[in-house]
Amino acid sequence: MPYVWSNWSGWVKAWPKSLLEPATEEELAASVRIAEGPVRVAGSGHSFTPLVESAGTIVTLRHLSGVVDHDDAALTARIKAGTTLRDLGPMLFERGLGLINQGDIDRQALAGAVGTGTHGTGIEIGSISSAVAGFRLVTANGEVLTANRTENPDLFDAGRVSFGSLGIMSEITMQCRPVYVLEETGGRMPIADVLAQVETLRDTHRHFEFWWFPFSDHAIVKFLSETDKEAKPRRRRPDGEETRDDKIFRTANEATRYLPFLRGPLQKYMTSASGRYSTSLSEPGRVRWSHDAFPSDRNVRFNEMEYAVPAERGPDCIRELAAHMRKGGVNFMFPLEYRYVAADDIWLSPFYQRDSVTISVHQYHRQPYAELFADAEAIFRRYEGRPHWGKLHTLGAADLARLYPRWDDFQGVRRRLDPGGKFLNAHLKRLFGEQ
Ligand SMILES: Cc1cc2nc3c(=O)[nH]c(=O)nc-3n(C[C@H](O)[C@H](O)[C@H](O)COP(=O)(O)OP(=O)(O)OC[C@H]3O[C@@H](n4cnc5c(N)ncnc54)[C@H](O)[C@@H]3O)c2cc1C
């Protein structure tokens, strides 16, 4: 039986001729030098776009995991690129360190998260990629390069968000901070109030985001704030262990596949059910160490599109999108997600020189997404949106070149490091206009 690689949502599949699982940087370099292209490196397969698809070689770094060393004064840690964020949290914690920010889940490999500009929320905090202080990269000919602000600075600016198109990161140095505790609060709030006060909510919490089922007139608001309170341990559920809420949500999604007219009432119901743990915004919340506080478990699978728009245009964009989804007649049962990310200086980062709001549209994995996402994308594009590299979009080289001022510089670095296009699969060729 040939090996089949699949992404998390199940919509991307690949049948590579070889699967490489190096356990050291030397093994990685030796095998990349002779590997048949396209050579694509997989993290945890949590991207929705076919970034990892290859009929040639897929590389996984699951054996390249762990913290190499750390620096107490600089608050940095050198981490093997295949380490998952879930494993990394306790490893850093033992050393008195925590990541500056994290996203919704912690299943990704560090290099996979860094490679697409994975982010959490916080107007003053950048993406995970923006906390990279340096990395080691295995290039197409098996050479190992080091990049940071002083050594190969062009490669550092191009490579932090480069989704495996310049080479394979073997090690990443992350800027961390001393361990810290976060308190989670939030609950249901009328969407009109959320949007009227969005800047205050954003500026008065380290992390602020909201979820909005467009058929409901309430959103579910979530804050994470630093606290001196004592953290309580969190039991992490094993893979696939569903909560009662997961089961209800899955049932709602299955029901609306056959009975689409139920989507309005069910979205209102899900809003009230999801907000139940804390209906008052001033109630004390869950208190946990940061690596336990950030991630959620996502057991109901979906496909996703996400665009980053200029921060000040976020409220208008989500209003227009939700109104369109209510009127459009397309069947959907997932909420929109709204987050803030600070500007950075990474050439292909969706947040390049722009404080941003990210808006995500999700579709249940057993429902077609093309029409829903096409409509959403047309709206995002009018708001100068830049797509998340790991989430579905249809932009090509000409569109991307307009959105990214350093696009040509990036392509220069890429052609210099990989003149034969060893790391390009069909998706990357389309993105880079190399068809
Ligand atoms: C349930 C769910 C929740 C999510 N939540 C968020 C969120 O909160 N915020 C957010 O921004 N995104 C989120 N995402 C998207 C996800 O974080 C990104 O798509 C991320 O890139 C996935 O990481 P991964 O380890 O699975 O990498 P993969 O998807 O396997 O790979 C991603 C890219 O990184 C490259 N790559 C992997 N390893 C290396 C390496 N060693 N060197 C060079 N390149 C490498 C791959 O080639 C590929 O191009 C979510 C996705 C899912 C499915």
The ligand as a Gaussian input file, in Angstrom:
#p B3LYP/6-31G(d) Opt

LIG

0 1
 C       -7.809000      23.395000      14.418000
 C       -6.867000      24.447000      13.879000
 C       -6.649000      25.605000      14.603000
 C       -5.773000      26.588000      14.123000
 N       -5.597000      27.727000      14.856000
 C       -4.804000      28.717000      14.368000
 C       -4.616000      29.930000      15.093000
 O       -5.131000      30.117000      16.201000
 N       -3.845000      30.884000      14.529000
 C       -3.260000      30.737000      13.302000
 O       -2.600000      31.659000      12.830000
 N       -3.390000      29.581000      12.613000
 C       -4.129000      28.575000      13.124000
 N       -4.258000      27.407000      12.416000
 C       -3.430000      27.218000      11.206000
 C       -2.103000      26.562000      11.571000
 O       -1.536000      27.120000      12.734000
 C       -1.084000      26.772000      10.450000
 O       -1.598000      26.330000       9.231000
 C        0.248000      26.098000      10.763000
 O        1.143000      26.393000       9.723000
 C        0.129000      24.589000      10.927000
 O        1.294000      24.073000      11.512000
 P        1.731000      22.574000      11.237000
 O        2.824000      22.217000      12.175000
 O        0.561000      21.683000      11.210000
 O        2.399000      22.725000       9.814000
 P        1.963000      22.160000       8.391000
 O        0.593000      22.571000       8.097000
 O        2.306000      20.729000       8.319000
 O        2.989000      23.010000       7.496000
 C        2.830000      24.400000       7.383000
 C        3.948000      24.980000       6.524000
 O        5.157000      25.008000       7.283000
 C        6.171000      24.359000       6.547000
 N        7.106000      23.722000       7.453000
 C        6.848000      22.758000       8.376000
 N        7.986000      22.407000       8.993000
 C        8.980000      23.151000       8.449000
 C       10.382000      23.222000       8.643000
 N       11.029000      22.444000       9.520000
 N       11.088000      24.109000       7.916000
 C       10.477000      24.911000       6.992000
 N        9.148000      24.873000       6.758000
 C        8.418000      24.011000       7.482000
 C        5.439000      23.360000       5.652000
 O        6.214000      22.973000       4.533000
 C        4.223000      24.147000       5.274000
 O        4.525000      24.973000       4.190000
 C       -5.096000      26.406000      12.882000
 C       -5.305000      25.218000      12.156000
 C       -6.174000      24.245000      12.645000
 C       -6.386000      22.980000      11.861000

